[in-house]
Amino acid sequence: MRATSSVIVGRDSESALLAKGLAAAGRSSGGAVFLVGEAGIGKSRLAGQCAFDAYAREVPVLRGRATSTGLVVPYRPLMEALSSRFRAAGTPEEPELEPFRPALSALVPEWRRHGPEFPASVVELAEALLRLLSVLGRERGCVMVLEDLHDSDTETIAVVEYVADNLADLPVLLLGTLRPEPGPALDVTRAAAGRQTATVLELGPLDDTQVHRMAEACLNAAPGEVPAEAHRRIARRAGGNPYLVEVLLADLVDSGTLHRTDGGWRCEDGPDGGVPTGVVRSWAARLDRLDPPVRELLLTSATLGSTFQVPLLQTVLGYEERALFAHLRAATEAGIIAPDGAAPDRYAFRHALTAEALTAALLPAERAATARRAADALEELGPAMSEDARQLLATLRLAAGDAAAAGAHLAEAGRRMLGQGAAGSAAVLLERAHGLTPDARRPEVAASLAVALAEAGRLAEAFTLAAGLPPVPPGTPAAAERADAHIRVAWAAVMGEHPEEAGRRVRAARALLGPAPPPAQQAALAVVEGHLVLLPGGAGEEGTADAAEAARRAAAVAEEHGLPVVACQAWQLLGLLSRDQGFDEADACLERMLAVSERHQLAAWRTEALVRLGANAFLRTGDATRLAAARTAAGELGALALTQTVDGLIAMNAVLCGDWEKARATVDRSVDAAARVRNLSAHRYLLLADATLAAHQGRRRERDAALLRFRRAGGEDSLLVPLQRGLCLAVGALLDEDRPGALDHLEAAVAWERERPSLYFLGGRWGLLPLLRALDGTGDTADHRAALASHGAQLAWNKLFLGMADAVHRGRGGDAAGAAEAVRSALRTGEAFPLARHLALRLVAEAAVTDGWGEPVTWLRTAEEFFHAAAVQPVASACRAALRRAGASAPQRRDGRDRIPAPLRTSGVTPREYEVFVLLADRPGNQQIARHLSISPRTVEKHMASLLAKTGRQDRTALCEFAAECASAAVRR
């Protein structure tokens, strides 16, 4: 008789869908499928068949399984899946995986390096796993099979959710199995199905006909050969569950009730049973037929879980090695257990239900005694006990009836896991411990649980739990521990932009610590309070100064008391707050942060310091060399989120320097990935860089579309508002020749900055705004001197515009030579910024004409040539008009026919008519068009009439719609 059916029965539609998914993965059209059903319903059989089909096609397969022992091991199914592939095929060596190996080292031991590592977040690891799967599936696709996800750790579930949501264009099929038990795994699969990023197949029981077919396959019997009585017994007791069909059938055969005769299979009369009692009795009967040592081995193994390690089993049983392996071999030959392919020293029951049925066959007292004996053996390991063994010990103590001991072991395991950075799994263990711990000790566990929940991103639960912690006497050791928990929750609240809750936790910590907190805790509190000042709604300029002073004291205390992480946090905060004292001071703080991180080998903080120093360097000079080096360091460390942050800065630098292609490539490389890993700050900055890129190219429709995405990402509630107003919208307005609109945006940016601390100095307050005020006469020399004295005046971008403002004031005051020299000096300062230089020339030239200084005609011709080549027609047209007003000849730009789309060109549309046509996509009035192109409204009317005739449109509305269609088509191209 076969131990299992040789064919899959009753799952034709499910098999077809998996085959379709496998084929789609080979076409880079990946997806996720989750098989949901009760234990024994056939999930693993279907998953195994899919894997077999993939092997037949030479498609890479990665298979992993969660443990059903109750142990919480972060990423275990993923580690097992990757090991199953790399053990035979070796680790991939493709260079494109190099930036992701540090993050993947949590799953691939071969990629772990000596020295400091960056603690990758769950989403960073998930993104790295996506890249790895994409490489593995490049030629034929690949399949990742993850079984028993209902038993998985929270980190794995988070990775599975992320991967499932991002497979649409990748050569990957993700296949997961789980039971329909309430929990994170089921929630995630159903949510993914609701988002249409995954397919959920709920496997139901087999019908009677299918059960009969399966019994025939198990017995290798011809159709109709299995006796009706045997079929009746199996069908009544199995409930359509394939596993139970096999178990009950094996029991009938082993007991001799069903046996083969010369005339075929015969079923003898005998008692019937029920489910699950009947199954338990079946296993009890099978155990009774085994040798006593094998029976003891199986019962002890079942107590340890559906999978178990041989050394641990030997520790509990005390068998010498030869006898142990002889008994394991006997149990394997009986078809009850099998070697687990994931590890050489691990065995597994053929099905999780088998272990459950075996333990259920014991009397309660016998189960408790077996668990107690196993727990006592584990206790003897002492400090050598592994984290897995500690969790197993807790499970065994609970099974033995000692809930308090189980709670204590789970709490210890949870705190250790929290210290290792696995906050999600720590929260699971601490939640279990919380329910088992006696009332007197429960608040201690609750405080640890609040921290774990906060650091796992479950902020609402953490806040509720922290708020409900009972009081302890201030100034006691218990109060100090409780204050630490409040501080850690407060830090998570700050990072999650929950300032009110962070403030409550800080106040709770201070109440516990009293008026004179210990120096180390005072330092940690100062760092949290300092970051609170920077959030929207912070304490203003006075609060910023106080926070800077407190952060400086915190940095000194942290270094003195050996708290390098707190010291780095403090110096980082000072690097931001000290910009108000000048960039030299800010850089000094960051250099100190760099020194602390290098001295204590804090790789992540070292890279943070390099990034911020690089950002300051590019702001001061326009040179992104140091920023590029910081990106390399972040990439080598595997700090994906930090790499995306640097990409935002590099993209914005490329925009300012006029390197449109580099800016476009950098944004495209990271903007979607930043959204996927929920790196919101980097995502917002990249979206703003995208909008600024379009604005500086004079592409209003693209700018507005990017700003809409920026707004939807919460950008207008962030500290980036001054950059949005000044660097993007104000410059865009000037390129539209809308100087009043530019002033409105700049004034709005200044008003925003007056109400809250600003970390950015390129919003125009210290550069472009003083120039526009000088031009329209609303800014005097005193205002200009105040701007020059500001720390924002140290930045090269601002220096360019301030120098031009100085030229305007000097020229208006009669200092022609000083004005001309100021222009030359400003141009040298702004050498790295071509668009800003030429825009500044266009702006000051008219003042130079009016006041009679400098070389305005040369400047206007230079600017006109630049903006004509850049296809920014409003400014180019304004330059030509200004040249004519100055009595100089203006270039005749009638050779732009190559920019006119072929259908319009063949209809006879002229370059000047096309300039009008392009503007119609936004449905402006004739006065607006005239102002943009520096022509008269009467000329616009003539061009409109000509365009209506040449395009065959009936009216202005139809012509505007046609212009919008052409603009959309151009964007798509």
Secondary structure, 3 states (H helix, E strand, C coil): CCCCCCCCCCCHHHHHHHHHHHHHHHCCCCEEEEEECCCCCCHHHHHHHHHHHHHHCCCCEEEEECCCCCCCCCCHHHHHHHHHHHHHHCCCCCHHHHHHHHHHCCCCHHHCCCCCCCCCCHHHHHHHHHHHHHHHCCCCCEEEEEECHHHCCHHHHHHHHHHHHCCCCCCEEEEEEECCCCCHHHHHHHHHHHCCCEEEEECCCCCHHHHHHHHHHHHCCCCCCCCHHHHHHHHHHHCCCHHHHHHHHHHHHHCCCEEEECCEEEECCCCCCCCCHHHHHHHHHHHHCCCHHHHHHHHHHHHHCCEEEHHHHHHHHCCCHHHHHHHHHHHHHCCCEEECCCCCCEEEECCHHHHHHHHHCCCHHHHHHHHHHHHHHHHCCHHHCCHHHHHHHHHHHHHCCCHHHHHHHHHHHHHHHHHCCCHHHHHHHHHHHHHHCCCCCHHHHHHHHHHHHHHCCCHHHHHHHHHCCCCCCCCCHHHHHHHHHHHHHHHHHHHCCCHHHHHHHHHHHHHHHCCCCCHHHHHHHHHHHHHHHHCCCCCHHHHHHHHHHHHHHHHHHHHHCCCHHHHHHHHHHHHHHHHHHCHHHHHHHHHHHHHHHHHCCCHHHHHHHHHHHHHHHHHHHCCCHHHHHHHHHHHHHCCHHHHHHHHHHHHHHHHHCCCHHHHHHHHHHHHHHHHHCCCHHHHHHHHHHHHHHHHHCCCHHHHHHHHHHHHHCCHHHCCCHHHHHHHHHHHHHHHCCCHHHHHHHHHHHHHHHHHCCCCCCCCCCCCHHHHHHHHHCCCCHHHHHHHHHCHHHHCHHHHHHHHHHHHHHHHHCCCHHHHHHHHHHHHHHCCCCHHHHHHHHHHHHHHHHHHCCCCHHHHHHHHHHHHHHCCCHHHHHHHHHHHHHCCCCCCCCCCHHHHCCHHHHHCCCCHHHHHHHHHHHHCCCHHHHHHHHCCCHHHHHHHHHHHHHHHCCCCHHHHHHHHHHHHHHHHHC
